[in-house]
């Protein structure tokens, strides 16, 4: 049984407005403290012009970056989370979802769309960390599965952009089922010989890492992204040892053979075009 429900169609999900200084004109890099205008920072796709620190961006910003002229057709935007377990912590799950929807303009933690990128057809599923930490619930799994099905049916390459804290605890086993569901769909996509690129951004953790995020024909990442299953603090406390320098950074993961390459966001669209050209798509 699919634990989601539909809402009225036609709801817009605006691109996240980046946190700015009070006057809204300046950006200060948290890494190198370089100051730039917000207009310049946006023009560079929220990458620091001094140290190349990659600020977090939302799903809409990736759509604007990657789809030609920012034009795309969004899929399944009406799907919303239900409450199969009647879960309550400090507040009820439906109340938490409703508050997050109001604060973000989103319906859940992933947006899916199809359009053209560098002149080629492309399907993109982009996770959004603002929605309950980008956690993977039934709607996330369903929307990704449907995006995969569309890519397989239309024989269009798939890009999946992960940014997630992992499984959504409010849905418990229903959330964990999405790992198997999305992985099985990706196996069908592979059998159909339709290329899939997985882009891991900061952070990509938990059940998302343990399933679809690491199953790409190409697994790539943004610089400095945290990539892992459990967090470094949890691992350190569990094994009682200090961790290697840079542990779970994209650079560390690349060095140990789990990534194909790291890509600067400013070059992402062209690098993807090169990859799809290489595989004949």
Residue pairs with C-beta under 8 A, 6 or more apart in sequence:
2 138
2 142
3 81
3 82
3 84
3 138
3 171
3 174
4 79
4 80
4 81
4 82
4 138
4 139
4 142
5 79
5 80
5 82
6 78
6 79
6 80
7 78
7 79
7 80
7 107
8 78
9 77
9 78
11 77
11 78
11 107
12 105
13 59
13 60
13 74
13 77
13 104
13 105
13 106
13 107
13 111
14 60
14 105
15 58
15 60
15 61
15 64
16 57
16 58
16 60
16 61
16 104
16 128
16 130
18 27
18 38
18 41
18 42
18 46
18 55
18 57
20 26
20 27
20 38
21 27
21 28
24 38
25 37
25 38
26 35
26 36
26 37
26 38
27 35
27 36
27 37
27 38
27 40
27 41
28 34
28 35
29 35
29 36
29 48
29 50
29 51
29 53
30 53
31 48
31 51
31 53
32 48
32 50
32 51
32 53
34 48
34 49
34 50
34 51
36 48
36 49
36 50
40 49
41 48
41 49
41 55
44 266
45 57
45 61
45 65
45 265
45 266
46 54
46 55
46 56
46 57
46 61
46 265
47 53
47 54
47 55
47 264
47 265
47 266
48 54
48 55
52 223
52 264
53 224
54 201
54 202
54 222
54 223
54 224
54 225
54 264
54 265
56 129
56 163
56 201
56 202
57 265
58 128
58 129
58 130
59 106
59 110
59 111
59 126
59 127
59 128
59 161
60 111
62 124
62 126
62 161
63 70
63 72
63 111
63 113
63 115
63 124
63 126
64 70
65 265
65 268
65 269
66 117
66 122
66 124
66 159
66 268
66 269
66 272
67 113
67 115
67 116
67 117
67 122
67 124
68 115
68 116
68 117
68 118
68 119
71 115
71 116
72 113
72 114
72 115
72 124
73 113
73 114
73 115
74 111
74 112
74 113
75 112
75 113
75 114
75 143
75 146
75 147
75 150
76 112
76 142
76 143
76 146
77 107
77 111
78 107
79 107
79 108
79 139
79 142
79 143
80 97
80 101
80 107
80 108
80 139
81 93
81 97
81 108
81 137
81 138
81 139
81 171
82 138
83 92
83 93
83 94
83 170
84 138
84 171
84 174
85 93
85 170
85 171
85 172
85 174
86 93
87 93
87 170
87 171
87 172
89 170
91 99
93 170
96 132
96 170
97 132
100 106
100 130
100 131
100 132
101 107
103 130
104 128
104 130
104 131
106 128
106 130
106 131
107 139
108 131
108 137
108 139
108 140
108 143
109 127
109 128
109 129
109 131
109 132
109 133
109 134
109 135
109 136
109 137
109 139
109 140
109 164
109 168
110 125
110 126
110 127
110 128
110 139
110 140
110 143
110 144
111 125
111 126
111 128
111 143
112 123
112 124
112 125
112 126
112 143
112 144
112 146
112 147
113 123
113 124
114 121
114 122
114 123
114 124
114 150
114 154
114 156
115 121
115 122
115 124
116 122
117 124
117 269
117 272
117 273
118 269
118 270
118 272
118 273
119 273
120 157
120 273
120 276
120 281
121 154
121 156
121 157
122 156
122 157
122 158
122 159
122 272
122 276
123 147
123 150
123 151
123 154
123 156
123 157
123 158
123 159
124 147
124 158
124 159
124 160
124 161
125 143
125 144
125 147
125 158
125 159
125 160
125 161
126 160
126 161
127 134
127 140
127 161
127 162
127 163
127 164
127 208
128 134
128 163
129 163
129 164
129 165
129 203
132 168
132 170
133 164
133 165
134 163
134 164
134 165
134 208
135 164
135 165
135 166
135 167
135 168
135 169
135 175
136 164
136 166
136 167
136 168
136 175
136 178
136 179
136 206
136 207
136 208
137 168
137 170
137 171
137 174
137 175
137 178
138 171
138 174
138 175
138 177
138 178
140 168
140 178
141 175
141 177
141 178
141 179
141 181
141 182
142 178
144 160
144 178
144 182
144 185
144 212
145 181
145 182
145 185
147 158
147 160
148 158
148 182
148 185
148 186
148 188
148 189
149 185
150 156
151 157
151 158
151 189
151 194
151 196
152 185
152 188
152 189
152 192
152 194
155 192
155 194
156 194
157 194
157 195
157 196
157 197
157 276
157 279
157 281
158 189
158 194
158 195
158 196
158 197
159 196
159 197
159 198
159 199
159 272
160 196
160 197
160 198
160 199
160 212
160 213
160 216
161 199
161 201
162 198
162 199
162 200
162 201
162 204
162 208
162 209
162 212
162 213
163 201
163 202
163 203
163 204
164 203
164 204
164 205
164 206
164 208
164 213
165 203
165 205
165 206
166 205
166 206
166 207
166 208
166 209
167 175
167 176
167 178
167 179
167 206
167 207
168 175
169 175
175 207
176 207
178 207
178 211
179 207
179 210
179 211
179 212
180 211
182 211
182 212
183 211
183 212
183 215
186 196
186 212
186 215
189 196
190 196
190 217
194 281
195 217
195 218
195 275
195 276
195 279
195 281
196 215
196 216
196 217
197 216
197 217
197 218
197 220
197 272
197 275
197 276
198 212
198 213
198 214
198 215
198 216
198 218
198 219
198 220
199 220
199 221
199 222
199 263
199 268
200 209
200 213
200 219
200 220
200 221
200 222
200 225
200 227
200 250
200 259
201 221
201 222
201 225
202 222
202 224
202 225
202 226
203 225
203 226
203 227
204 213
204 221
204 225
204 226
204 227
204 228
205 226
205 227
205 228
205 229
205 230
205 231
206 229
206 230
209 227
209 228
209 229
210 229
213 219
214 258
217 279
218 260
218 261
218 275
219 258
219 259
219 260
220 259
220 260
220 261
220 262
220 263
220 271
221 227
221 250
221 253
221 254
221 259
221 262
221 263
222 250
222 262
222 263
222 264
222 265
223 250
223 251
223 262
223 264
224 249
224 250
224 251
225 249
225 250
226 248
226 249
227 248
227 249
227 250
227 253
227 258
227 259
228 235
228 248
228 253
230 238
231 248
232 243
232 247
232 248
235 243
236 242
236 243
244 252
246 252
250 259
250 262
251 262
253 259
254 261
254 262
261 271
263 271
